[in-house]
Amino acid sequence: MSDGNDPRMVPLPAAAEQALNQIADALGITTALLGRSGDEARARAGEVPSLFEASVLLQAYLKIEDHRTRQYLLDFIQSAARPRQ
């Protein structure tokens, strides 16, 4: 999905990143898609998911009207996300 030059991927100012981290910690959610810890280059190279990719996936998922299809896709994605042994 990424050609390595996605202009939408810009580093956050330190204060914004700190605020997001605090909010995420309070909610018990991850900020992994925000490109922290040097993952910006890896996301640009398509090696790790970007917030943009996750957003596109979520937007497409929300357009699916059939409950069974949504459940099938959710099961598929959760299965694909499990660590391989």
N, C-alpha and C positions, 0 to 999 in steps of 0.2 A: 504494500500500500504506500510505501514511502520511497521516494527517489533519492533520499539522502539530503535534500535541500528544502525541506518543508519550512516556509517562512512563518508558519503559525507557531513554531516551536522556539520560543524565546525564553531566556532565563528569567526567573522571578527575582525581583528585588529582595534583599535579605529580610527586610521587615515583613514583606508579604509572605515569604516562605515560612517565617517563624509563626505568623498568625495562622496560616493554613495547618502547620504542624500541630499547633495548640488545639485548633478546632478538631482536627482528625483524631488526636489523642483523646479529647473529651468524648467524641462520638464512638471511639473504638474502631475506626476505619483506617485504611491505608492511604498513603499519599504516593505510593509507588509509581503511579502513572504520571506524576508531575515532573519526572526526570531528575530526581535527586541523586546525589552521590555519584556524579559523573556519568549517569546513564543518558544524558542528552545526546552524546555522539552515537551511542549504541541505538537509541531510538531513531535518530536520523538515518542510520544505516539499516533500519528495519530489523535489528536483532532483538529488540525488546519492544513491547507494546507502548504506544504513545497515547496520551490523553485524547488526541484527535481520533486515533483508530478506535479506541473504546467508545468515544462519543458516536462515531458513525455506526458502530455495531449496535449500541443501545437505541439510537434513533430508528434503525431498520427494524429492530426487534419490537419496538413500541407500535409500529405500523401493522404488525401481524394481528389480524382480527381473530383467527381461529385459535382457541385455547389449546387444543391438542397439538397443533403445530408449534406454538410457543413452548409448551412443555417438552416436546420432542427436542427442540433446539436447545433448551436449557439443559436437559439431560445430556445431550451430545457435548456441549461446551464444558459442563462440569466433568464429564468423563475424560475429555481431552486435556483438562487442566490437572488431572491427578498425576502425581509423580510416577514415572515409569520405573519398573524394577528389573 
